[in-house]
Amino acid sequence: MGFKKVFLWGGATAANQLEGGAHEGNRGPANVDFMPLGKDRYLVGTGKMKMYDFDDQHFYPALTAVDFYHHYKEDIALFGEMGFKTYRLSIAWTRIFPNGDEKKPNEEGLKFYENIFKECHKYSIEPLVTINHFDCPMYLIKKIGGWRSREMIHYFYKLCMTLFNRYKGLVKYWITFNEINMILHFPFVAAGISFEENENETQVMITAVHHQLIASAMATRLAHEIDSNNQIGCMLAAGSYYPETCKPEDYWKAICDNREIYMFADVQARGYYHNYALKWIEERNAKIDFREGDKELLKENTVDFVSFSYYSSRVSSSDLSKGNQSESNIFASARNPYLKESEWGWAIDPLGFRSTINELYDRYQKPLFVVENGLGAKDIIEKDGSIHDEYRIDYLRQHIQAMKDAVEKDGVDLMGYTTWGCIDLISNGTGEVKKRYGFIYVDRDNLGNGTYKRIKKDSFYWYKKVIETNGINL
């Protein structure tokens, strides 16, 4: 049977990790601009340390990223050469509304993305656009506290209305929020939240994510009203938890950990908060501030498809000393002795990918879209300029085969597959560039030094064959 004839093969990036040009085109400052390289990045991202201004002691990698802002034509041509059917990218909110609350959008920003979408269509590449991929105007964070405030729904709605109208006919696949569950792990990145001393952090995060869920439902309704061809998806950071042992306490811990993964996507795909989610919130002395019409809005405006990222499986242990959250792994996990790990300690588990795909399809019964998957690794340029990344090919080959098994043997409805970081970019977790994911090497080091020249890796030619044969030739 294999993949659909119209299976959407491609790659994925995010504006803040790719574009650079932070001070060009009238773009305003965003939260992600203030995520520094080094040990403080984790503290800022988790909301434990405020960094609302630049200083001379830190390097801020998002400001230059890998300069897609000036290289987008070259980069999209390379995507076209690989045969991409789709390219997932995100909108930098502050390119469209520099402060977030302007009455009129920034035409220079709108034109930039219009040019990108037209360039994609030149190569028959369908854009898949994430409206909010860890991107919040810094002005709104300082003024109203970011997604703490319900006012953010209004500003996000205005952004969506602008995008849906301007790009009607150019974009039909949309994702409202990237990795909606990441707010529980990286709240400053996900929602512009830095915590105050002694406040109930769970309450702050639940309030913020409820605002995002309402905004997502409103965006879904609006997209369908403006263009009936629009398809809207949610997106979560997936990767199933295994119990460390068959000890009942470990098994129960795995159930609870997996529920946290699905808790907010449940609302977007099913239209309501599950009872376990309400109990989870209540147990942490928090509550959802439902306003009139919220429940009806959520129920009536569920997404068309469920998209997700998968990099590794995880392990739950009732021994809470095992598997703490860390700088290299935002999701807490005990070690799995049966699996090899990447250089950054992420378990490599293709069968876990198949399991995760099945769990999501069983749960939601909606078309699925794998929008992030890949291996972060150090690459070496040989004397002849070649880059032999067989380790990346091996990882992707195994995971695509697992994905194929989910379709052929398990009957999962899968729309497409976009590898993460199809061109090298900034790591969200660490801020590094040396943690490379791409088929295309970018000559830039962790501190922004380099020519920014693009170089094809061996995986470039391998993935081209995969796409040409619709996944038959792995």
LOMAR-942290 format. One record per residue (C-alpha): residue number from 1; chain; x, y, z. Coordinates in steps of 0.001 Angstrom, whole numbers, padded with zeros to 6 digits. Last residue first. Layout:
! residues N
<site NUM, 'A', <X, Y, Z>>
...
//
This chain:
! residues 474
<site 474, 'A', <015216, 004025, 001864>>
<site 473, 'A', <013840, 003621, -001654>>
<site 472, 'A', <010098, 003069, -001305>>
<site 471, 'A', <009411, 006314, 000561>>
<site 470, 'A', <007582, 008131, -002210>>
<site 469, 'A', <010251, 007072, -004739>>
<site 468, 'A', <011343, 010623, -005589>>
<site 467, 'A', <010955, 011652, -001929>>
<site 466, 'A', <013302, 008938, -000660>>
<site 465, 'A', <015721, 009639, -003499>>
<site 464, 'A', <015929, 013337, -002538>>
<site 463, 'A', <016385, 012261, 001068>>
<site 462, 'A', <019548, 010350, 000108>>
<site 461, 'A', <020965, 013210, -001955>>
<site 460, 'A', <020633, 015684, 000908>>
<site 459, 'A', <021766, 013045, 003429>>
<site 458, 'A', <025223, 013108, 001838>>
<site 457, 'A', <025466, 016757, 002920>>
<site 456, 'A', <024893, 019744, 000644>>
<site 455, 'A', <026816, 022893, 001581>>
<site 454, 'A', <025339, 026380, 002206>>
<site 453, 'A', <027769, 029234, 002901>>
<site 452, 'A', <027063, 031228, 006046>>
<site 451, 'A', <030669, 032529, 005803>>
<site 450, 'A', <031433, 031901, 009458>>
<site 449, 'A', <031216, 033290, 012983>>
<site 448, 'A', <027826, 033475, 014694>>
<site 447, 'A', <028994, 032414, 018147>>
<site 446, 'A', <027867, 028783, 017854>>
<site 445, 'A', <029586, 028392, 014488>>
<site 444, 'A', <028343, 029198, 011007>>
<site 443, 'A', <029011, 027492, 007690>>
<site 442, 'A', <025489, 026189, 007081>>
<site 441, 'A', <025183, 022507, 006177>>
<site 440, 'A', <022172, 021363, 004168>>
<site 439, 'A', <020480, 018049, 004909>>
<site 438, 'A', <019991, 019581, 008323>>
<site 437, 'A', <019847, 018519, 011944>>
<site 436, 'A', <022960, 020108, 013445>>
<site 435, 'A', <023804, 020444, 017129>>
<site 434, 'A', <026844, 022583, 016238>>
<site 433, 'A', <024400, 025471, 015817>>
<site 432, 'A', <023832, 025879, 019539>>
<site 431, 'A', <021043, 027735, 021330>>
<site 430, 'A', <020687, 024823, 023766>>
<site 429, 'A', <016993, 023945, 023734>>
<site 428, 'A', <015820, 025779, 020630>>
<site 427, 'A', <018789, 024625, 018558>>
<site 426, 'A', <019722, 027279, 015995>>
<site 425, 'A', <019625, 026184, 012358>>
<site 424, 'A', <021063, 023692, 009875>>
<site 423, 'A', <018810, 023201, 006835>>
<site 422, 'A', <016104, 020551, 006964>>
<site 421, 'A', <015874, 021564, 010625>>
<site 420, 'A', <013177, 019084, 011600>>
<site 419, 'A', <012101, 016514, 009051>>
<site 418, 'A', <008690, 017060, 007503>>
<site 417, 'A', <006371, 014092, 007036>>
<site 416, 'A', <002937, 013968, 005466>>
<site 415, 'A', <-000787, 013335, 005646>>
<site 414, 'A', <-000896, 010119, 007682>>
<site 413, 'A', <-004092, 008090, 008163>>
<site 412, 'A', <-002948, 005119, 010283>>
<site 411, 'A', <-003834, 001661, 008986>>
<site 410, 'A', <-001611, -000360, 011332>>
<site 409, 'A', <000391, -002443, 008869>>
<site 408, 'A', <000807, -000081, 005926>>
<site 407, 'A', <000546, 003322, 007627>>
<site 406, 'A', <002223, 002574, 010963>>
<site 405, 'A', <004745, 000382, 009136>>
<site 404, 'A', <005618, 003335, 006887>>
<site 403, 'A', <006246, 005477, 009973>>
<site 402, 'A', <008571, 002803, 011342>>
<site 401, 'A', <010366, 002726, 007980>>
<site 400, 'A', <010618, 006527, 008073>>
<site 399, 'A', <012123, 006276, 011553>>
<site 398, 'A', <014730, 003693, 010595>>
<site 397, 'A', <015784, 005596, 007481>>
<site 396, 'A', <015879, 008879, 009405>>
<site 395, 'A', <018291, 007561, 012034>>
<site 394, 'A', <020484, 005789, 009458>>
<site 393, 'A', <020615, 008860, 007219>>
<site 392, 'A', <021652, 010977, 010197>>
<site 391, 'A', <024414, 008545, 011192>>
<site 390, 'A', <025515, 008364, 007528>>
<site 389, 'A', <026393, 012059, 007688>>
<site 388, 'A', <029318, 012173, 005247>>
<site 387, 'A', <029956, 015857, 004614>>
<site 386, 'A', <031973, 016694, 001495>>
<site 385, 'A', <034263, 019705, 001133>>
<site 384, 'A', <037238, 017765, -000290>>
<site 383, 'A', <039086, 018087, 003019>>
<site 382, 'A', <036099, 016618, 004858>>
<site 381, 'A', <033541, 018793, 006656>>
<site 380, 'A', <032554, 017215, 009977>>
<site 379, 'A', <029016, 017219, 011368>>
<site 378, 'A', <027976, 017247, 015030>>
<site 377, 'A', <024557, 015714, 015664>>
<site 376, 'A', <020878, 016544, 016172>>
<site 375, 'A', <018794, 013722, 014734>>
<site 374, 'A', <015386, 014243, 013179>>
<site 373, 'A', <011625, 014414, 013422>>
<site 372, 'A', <009278, 017389, 013282>>
<site 371, 'A', <006035, 017897, 011332>>
<site 370, 'A', <004592, 014381, 011410>>
<site 369, 'A', <001026, 014997, 010217>>
<site 368, 'A', <-001918, 012956, 011473>>
<site 367, 'A', <-005419, 012704, 010019>>
<site 366, 'A', <-008039, 012532, 012787>>
<site 365, 'A', <-009111, 009553, 014876>>
<site 364, 'A', <-007994, 011392, 018046>>
<site 363, 'A', <-006862, 008786, 020568>>
<site 362, 'A', <-006220, 005793, 018328>>
<site 361, 'A', <-004382, 008053, 015894>>
<site 360, 'A', <-002215, 009562, 018620>>
<site 359, 'A', <-001404, 006205, 020192>>
<site 358, 'A', <-000599, 004730, 016790>>
<site 357, 'A', <001838, 007492, 015889>>
<site 356, 'A', <003466, 007196, 019323>>
<site 355, 'A', <003935, 003439, 018939>>
<site 354, 'A', <005458, 003866, 015476>>
<site 353, 'A', <007859, 006465, 016858>>
<site 352, 'A', <008668, 004215, 019824>>
<site 351, 'A', <009617, 001591, 017252>>
<site 350, 'A', <012108, 004100, 015845>>
<site 349, 'A', <013745, 004681, 019259>>
<site 348, 'A', <016937, 006714, 019538>>
<site 347, 'A', <017056, 007972, 023138>>
<site 346, 'A', <018130, 011620, 023460>>
<site 345, 'A', <021332, 012145, 025456>>
<site 344, 'A', <022784, 015091, 023541>>
<site 343, 'A', <025291, 012973, 021626>>
<site 342, 'A', <022353, 010778, 020599>>
<site 341, 'A', <021364, 007751, 022654>>
<site 340, 'A', <021258, 003997, 022093>>
<site 339, 'A', <018289, 002096, 023491>>
<site 338, 'A', <017783, -000914, 025747>>
<site 337, 'A', <019152, 000719, 028899>>
<site 336, 'A', <016436, 003428, 028807>>
<site 335, 'A', <017501, 006297, 031051>>
<site 334, 'A', <014910, 008137, 033160>>
<site 333, 'A', <013087, 010993, 031495>>
<site 332, 'A', <012250, 014639, 032168>>
<site 331, 'A', <011324, 016536, 029017>>
<site 330, 'A', <013447, 019626, 028284>>
<site 329, 'A', <016462, 017465, 027460>>
<site 328, 'A', <019834, 019168, 026968>>
<site 327, 'A', <019327, 021821, 029655>>
<site 326, 'A', <017781, 019309, 032046>>
<site 325, 'A', <014470, 017925, 033326>>
<site 324, 'A', <015038, 015242, 035949>>
<site 323, 'A', <015176, 011586, 035017>>
<site 322, 'A', <015655, 009619, 038204>>
<site 321, 'A', <015376, 011056, 041714>>
<site 320, 'A', <011594, 010730, 041429>>
<site 319, 'A', <011754, 006947, 041793>>
<site 318, 'A', <008282, 006210, 040401>>
<site 317, 'A', <010041, 006037, 037054>>
<site 316, 'A', <008823, 007097, 033642>>
<site 315, 'A', <010916, 006516, 030516>>
<site 314, 'A', <010936, 008572, 027328>>
<site 313, 'A', <010632, 008022, 023585>>
<site 312, 'A', <012642, 010082, 021148>>
<site 311, 'A', <012532, 012781, 018500>>
<site 310, 'A', <008859, 013136, 017680>>
<site 309, 'A', <007071, 016354, 016801>>
<site 308, 'A', <003348, 016554, 016215>>
<site 307, 'A', <000494, 017399, 013897>>
<site 306, 'A', <-003181, 016666, 014465>>
<site 305, 'A', <-005571, 017435, 011619>>
<site 304, 'A', <-008786, 019353, 010944>>
<site 303, 'A', <-008826, 021150, 014294>>
<site 302, 'A', <-011781, 021522, 016645>>
<site 301, 'A', <-014011, 024568, 016464>>
<site 300, 'A', <-017453, 023782, 017900>>
<site 299, 'A', <-016382, 022346, 021250>>
<site 298, 'A', <-013787, 025027, 021977>>
<site 297, 'A', <-016198, 027857, 021182>>
<site 296, 'A', <-018990, 026248, 023213>>
<site 295, 'A', <-016737, 025926, 026255>>
<site 294, 'A', <-015512, 029517, 026008>>
<site 293, 'A', <-018950, 031105, 025471>>
<site 292, 'A', <-019084, 032931, 028800>>
<site 291, 'A', <-015660, 032936, 030404>>
<site 290, 'A', <-013881, 029916, 031838>>
<site 289, 'A', <-011071, 030856, 034217>>
<site 288, 'A', <-009416, 027469, 034536>>
<site 287, 'A', <-008338, 026515, 038035>>
<site 286, 'A', <-005194, 025991, 040083>>
<site 285, 'A', <-004475, 024451, 043452>>
<site 284, 'A', <-002174, 021837, 041934>>
<site 283, 'A', <-004661, 019015, 042543>>
<site 282, 'A', <-007306, 021079, 040720>>
<site 281, 'A', <-005216, 021263, 037539>>
<site 280, 'A', <-004615, 017514, 037434>>
<site 279, 'A', <-008312, 016936, 038234>>
<site 278, 'A', <-009389, 019113, 035296>>
<site 277, 'A', <-006897, 017311, 033075>>
<site 276, 'A', <-008181, 013885, 034184>>
<site 275, 'A', <-011726, 014998, 033342>>
<site 274, 'A', <-010719, 015822, 029759>>
<site 273, 'A', <-010769, 019478, 028753>>
<site 272, 'A', <-013024, 019958, 025740>>
<site 271, 'A', <-013136, 020196, 021952>>
<site 270, 'A', <-011730, 016835, 020936>>
<site 269, 'A', <-008784, 017933, 018760>>
<site 268, 'A', <-007909, 021301, 020302>>
<site 267, 'A', <-008902, 020330, 023842>>
<site 266, 'A', <-007148, 016969, 023679>>
<site 265, 'A', <-004085, 018794, 022312>>
<site 264, 'A', <-003981, 020452, 025741>>
<site 263, 'A', <-003718, 017351, 027940>>
<site 262, 'A', <-001948, 015064, 025466>>
<site 261, 'A', <001619, 015266, 026796>>
<site 260, 'A', <000466, 015578, 030408>>
<site 259, 'A', <-001559, 012384, 029950>>
<site 258, 'A', <001597, 010568, 028909>>
<site 257, 'A', <003265, 011480, 032203>>
<site 256, 'A', <000267, 010265, 034208>>
<site 255, 'A', <000092, 006922, 032401>>
<site 254, 'A', <003863, 006498, 032768>>
<site 253, 'A', <003630, 007186, 036515>>
<site 252, 'A', <000926, 004519, 036768>>
<site 251, 'A', <003201, 001955, 035119>>
<site 250, 'A', <006074, 002900, 037414>>
<site 249, 'A', <003846, 002525, 040492>>
<site 248, 'A', <002594, -000848, 039245>>
<site 247, 'A', <006160, -002233, 039018>>
<site 246, 'A', <006460, -003561, 035482>>
<site 245, 'A', <009663, -001549, 035173>>
<site 244, 'A', <010774, 001862, 033861>>
<site 243, 'A', <007262, 002545, 032570>>
<site 242, 'A', <007428, 003735, 028948>>
<site 241, 'A', <006613, 007343, 028066>>
<site 240, 'A', <005497, 008122, 024529>>
<site 239, 'A', <007029, 010851, 022403>>
<site 238, 'A', <004993, 013880, 021391>>
<site 237, 'A', <005564, 017642, 021379>>
<site 236, 'A', <002169, 018846, 020248>>
<site 235, 'A', <000697, 020576, 017212>>
<site 234, 'A', <-002834, 021623, 016289>>
<site 233, 'A', <-003937, 021712, 012685>>
<site 232, 'A', <-005974, 023903, 010386>>
<site 231, 'A', <-006918, 023105, 006799>>
<site 230, 'A', <-007934, 026043, 004627>>
<site 229, 'A', <-009879, 025252, 001465>>
<site 228, 'A', <-013065, 026788, 002897>>
<site 227, 'A', <-011310, 030154, 002888>>
<site 226, 'A', <-012208, 033117, 005109>>
<site 225, 'A', <-014778, 031309, 007257>>
<site 224, 'A', <-012624, 028196, 007676>>
<site 223, 'A', <-009651, 030284, 008798>>
<site 222, 'A', <-011834, 032273, 011198>>
<site 221, 'A', <-013175, 029181, 012951>>
<site 220, 'A', <-009686, 027741, 013388>>
<site 219, 'A', <-008335, 031100, 014574>>
<site 218, 'A', <-011066, 031345, 017210>>
<site 217, 'A', <-010276, 027816, 018379>>
<site 216, 'A', <-006556, 028624, 018566>>
<site 215, 'A', <-007171, 031849, 020504>>
<site 214, 'A', <-009301, 029930, 023010>>
<site 213, 'A', <-006527, 027350, 023345>>
<site 212, 'A', <-003898, 030079, 023722>>
<site 211, 'A', <-005902, 031801, 026472>>
<site 210, 'A', <-006289, 028452, 028208>>
<site 209, 'A', <-002521, 028009, 027862>>
<site 208, 'A', <-001875, 031264, 029696>>
<site 207, 'A', <-004260, 030595, 032584>>
<site 206, 'A', <-002885, 027073, 032956>>
<site 205, 'A', <000699, 028381, 032981>>
<site 204, 'A', <000027, 031039, 035623>>
<site 203, 'A', <-001948, 028624, 037797>>
<site 202, 'A', <000840, 026051, 037574>>
<site 201, 'A', <003380, 028657, 038660>>
<site 200, 'A', <001496, 029518, 041834>>
<site 199, 'A', <003356, 032696, 042812>>
<site 198, 'A', <006097, 032697, 045448>>
<site 197, 'A', <008516, 034966, 043549>>
<site 196, 'A', <007347, 036094, 040132>>
<site 195, 'A', <007580, 033788, 037147>>
<site 194, 'A', <008671, 034725, 033650>>
<site 193, 'A', <006084, 033923, 030989>>
<site 192, 'A', <006396, 034892, 027318>>
<site 191, 'A', <004112, 032051, 026225>>
<site 190, 'A', <006076, 029155, 024740>>
<site 189, 'A', <009608, 030510, 025138>>
<site 188, 'A', <008997, 031913, 028598>>
<site 187, 'A', <007038, 028789, 029576>>
<site 186, 'A', <009638, 026133, 028658>>
<site 185, 'A', <008384, 022926, 030335>>
<site 184, 'A', <004657, 023281, 031008>>
<site 183, 'A', <004294, 025689, 028060>>
<site 182, 'A', <005713, 022930, 025866>>
<site 181, 'A', <002269, 021311, 025728>>
<site 180, 'A', <001145, 023464, 022774>>
<site 179, 'A', <004059, 022246, 020648>>
<site 178, 'A', <003764, 024971, 017985>>
<site 177, 'A', <000572, 026980, 018009>>
<site 176, 'A', <-001987, 027581, 015221>>
<site 175, 'A', <-000859, 025217, 012466>>
<site 174, 'A', <-001897, 026142, 008921>>
<site 173, 'A', <-002167, 024372, 005563>>
<site 172, 'A', <-003912, 026396, 002833>>
<site 171, 'A', <-001298, 029006, 001954>>
<site 170, 'A', <-000960, 030984, -001293>>
<site 169, 'A', <-004636, 031173, -002280>>
<site 168, 'A', <-005493, 033351, 000707>>
<site 167, 'A', <-002198, 034786, 001923>>
<site 166, 'A', <-003312, 038322, 002789>>
<site 165, 'A', <-006707, 037345, 004173>>
<site 164, 'A', <-005544, 034455, 006345>>
<site 163, 'A', <-002469, 036366, 007541>>
<site 162, 'A', <-004245, 039577, 008563>>
<site 161, 'A', <-007095, 037714, 010245>>
<site 160, 'A', <-004557, 035580, 012090>>
<site 159, 'A', <-002619, 038601, 013392>>
<site 158, 'A', <-005856, 040260, 014519>>
<site 157, 'A', <-006840, 037077, 016331>>
<site 156, 'A', <-003442, 037014, 018050>>
<site 155, 'A', <-003912, 040585, 019277>>
<site 154, 'A', <-007406, 039867, 020590>>
<site 153, 'A', <-006362, 036619, 022283>>
<site 152, 'A', <-003440, 038421, 023917>>
<site 151, 'A', <-005908, 040546, 025883>>
<site 150, 'A', <-006577, 037449, 027990>>
<site 149, 'A', <-003363, 038254, 029826>>
<site 148, 'A', <-000925, 035670, 031155>>
<site 147, 'A', <-000158, 035111, 027466>>
<site 146, 'A', <002332, 037991, 027475>>
<site 145, 'A', <002571, 039899, 030747>>
<site 144, 'A', <000494, 042941, 029763>>
<site 143, 'A', <002995, 045693, 028870>>
<site 142, 'A', <006378, 043984, 029196>>
<site 141, 'A', <005247, 040792, 027487>>
<site 140, 'A', <003262, 042808, 024952>>
<site 139, 'A', <006352, 044822, 023969>>
<site 138, 'A', <008387, 041636, 023734>>
<site 137, 'A', <006131, 040357, 020972>>
<site 136, 'A', <005673, 036592, 021404>>
<site 135, 'A', <007132, 033812, 019256>>
<site 134, 'A', <007579, 030176, 020207>>
<site 133, 'A', <006190, 029005, 016852>>
<site 132, 'A', <002970, 030981, 016448>>
<site 131, 'A', <001308, 030972, 013038>>
<site 130, 'A', <002876, 027718, 011906>>
<site 129, 'A', <002653, 027664, 008123>>
<site 128, 'A', <002732, 024636, 005838>>
<site 127, 'A', <003727, 026014, 002437>>
<site 126, 'A', <003062, 023757, -000575>>
<site 125, 'A', <006184, 023327, -002717>>
<site 124, 'A', <005584, 023252, -006466>>
<site 123, 'A', <009052, 024777, -007085>>
<site 122, 'A', <007682, 028212, -008044>>
<site 121, 'A', <005092, 027633, -005321>>
<site 120, 'A', <007834, 027924, -002706>>
<site 119, 'A', <009106, 031197, -004174>>
<site 118, 'A', <005566, 032556, -004054>>
<site 117, 'A', <005345, 031607, -000383>>
<site 116, 'A', <008685, 033259, 000391>>
<site 115, 'A', <007762, 036437, -001489>>
<site 114, 'A', <004495, 036669, 000438>>
<site 113, 'A', <006482, 036150, 003617>>
<site 112, 'A', <008701, 039170, 002939>>
<site 111, 'A', <005761, 041219, 001625>>
<site 110, 'A', <003898, 040882, 004917>>
<site 109, 'A', <006996, 041960, 006834>>
<site 108, 'A', <007524, 045042, 004669>>
<site 107, 'A', <003828, 045876, 004903>>
<site 106, 'A', <003920, 046150, 008687>>
<site 105, 'A', <000380, 045586, 009903>>
<site 104, 'A', <-002044, 048393, 010784>>
<site 103, 'A', <-003601, 049213, 014156>>
<site 102, 'A', <-000444, 048260, 016030>>
<site 101, 'A', <-000758, 046022, 019113>>
<site 100, 'A', <001921, 043358, 018613>>
<site 99, 'A', <004893, 045675, 018958>>
<site 98, 'A', <006360, 044932, 015515>>
<site 97, 'A', <003038, 043692, 014051>>
<site 96, 'A', <003849, 041666, 010917>>
<site 95, 'A', <007589, 041193, 011435>>
<site 94, 'A', <006877, 040998, 015161>>
<site 93, 'A', <004773, 037845, 014740>>
<site 92, 'A', <007657, 035979, 013072>>
<site 91, 'A', <005661, 033587, 010905>>
<site 90, 'A', <006618, 029940, 010869>>
<site 89, 'A', <007910, 027452, 008342>>
<site 88, 'A', <006902, 024001, 007145>>
<site 87, 'A', <007904, 023280, 003566>>
<site 86, 'A', <005810, 020934, 001467>>
<site 85, 'A', <006238, 018695, -001571>>
<site 84, 'A', <010010, 018879, -001304>>
<site 83, 'A', <011813, 017530, -004357>>
<site 82, 'A', <015380, 017753, -003086>>
<site 81, 'A', <016072, 020352, -005783>>
<site 80, 'A', <013046, 022313, -004580>>
<site 79, 'A', <014447, 022416, -001061>>
<site 78, 'A', <017716, 023668, -002568>>
<site 77, 'A', <015810, 026368, -004465>>
<site 76, 'A', <014094, 027251, -001173>>
<site 75, 'A', <017507, 027838, 000392>>
<site 74, 'A', <018857, 030023, -002411>>
<site 73, 'A', <015705, 032148, -002484>>
<site 72, 'A', <015623, 032391, 001321>>
<site 71, 'A', <019244, 033527, 001699>>
<site 70, 'A', <018872, 037103, 003013>>
<site 69, 'A', <016276, 036438, 005714>>
<site 68, 'A', <017486, 032836, 005903>>
<site 67, 'A', <020368, 034339, 007856>>
<site 66, 'A', <021480, 031264, 009829>>
<site 65, 'A', <020395, 032699, 013223>>
<site 64, 'A', <021435, 036387, 013181>>
<site 63, 'A', <019445, 037765, 016104>>
<site 62, 'A', <018419, 034274, 017213>>
<site 61, 'A', <021912, 033501, 018578>>
<site 60, 'A', <021956, 036022, 021452>>
<site 59, 'A', <025450, 036114, 022971>>
<site 58, 'A', <025622, 037102, 026630>>
<site 57, 'A', <027707, 039306, 028918>>
<site 56, 'A', <027223, 042536, 026956>>
<site 55, 'A', <023522, 042811, 027779>>
<site 54, 'A', <020236, 042611, 025890>>
<site 53, 'A', <016961, 043450, 027612>>
<site 52, 'A', <013995, 041478, 028959>>
<site 51, 'A', <015993, 038698, 030567>>
<site 50, 'A', <014139, 037408, 033610>>
<site 49, 'A', <015368, 034203, 035229>>
<site 48, 'A', <013234, 031273, 036392>>
<site 47, 'A', <010861, 031418, 033414>>
<site 46, 'A', <011899, 028012, 032083>>
<site 45, 'A', <013413, 029583, 028969>>
<site 44, 'A', <015402, 032156, 030966>>
<site 43, 'A', <016892, 029521, 033262>>
<site 42, 'A', <017674, 027191, 030349>>
<site 41, 'A', <019361, 029958, 028384>>
<site 40, 'A', <021428, 030990, 031418>>
<site 39, 'A', <023814, 028058, 030897>>
<site 38, 'A', <024991, 029192, 027472>>
<site 37, 'A', <023597, 030967, 024416>>
<site 36, 'A', <021032, 033607, 025265>>
<site 35, 'A', <017242, 033623, 024749>>
<site 34, 'A', <016442, 037328, 024399>>
<site 33, 'A', <015508, 037184, 020713>>
<site 32, 'A', <013032, 034421, 021575>>
<site 31, 'A', <010850, 036882, 023491>>
<site 30, 'A', <010358, 039090, 020438>>
<site 29, 'A', <011803, 042452, 019363>>
<site 28, 'A', <010160, 044338, 016474>>
<site 27, 'A', <010747, 043806, 012755>>
<site 26, 'A', <010895, 047011, 010717>>
<site 25, 'A', <012355, 045106, 007726>>
<site 24, 'A', <015649, 044518, 009480>>
<site 23, 'A', <016643, 044393, 013154>>
<site 22, 'A', <016185, 040654, 013650>>
<site 21, 'A', <017608, 039794, 010246>>
<site 20, 'A', <018055, 036240, 011515>>
<site 19, 'A', <015698, 033843, 009777>>
<site 18, 'A', <016345, 030331, 011031>>
<site 17, 'A', <015834, 029669, 014730>>
<site 16, 'A', <013368, 032508, 015341>>
<site 15, 'A', <011469, 031809, 012123>>
<site 14, 'A', <011001, 028096, 012736>>
<site 13, 'A', <012020, 025255, 010407>>
<site 12, 'A', <010523, 022128, 008854>>
<site 11, 'A', <011277, 019810, 005951>>
<site 10, 'A', <009404, 018042, 003191>>
<site 9, 'A', <007318, 015089, 002099>>
<site 8, 'A', <003574, 015673, 001753>>
<site 7, 'A', <002002, 012388, 000644>>
<site 6, 'A', <-000063, 013058, -002494>>
<site 5, 'A', <000320, 009517, -003801>>
<site 4, 'A', <-000510, 008280, -000303>>
<site 3, 'A', <002184, 006264, 001464>>
<site 2, 'A', <002645, 002532, 001052>>
<site 1, 'A', <000000, 000000, 000000>>
//
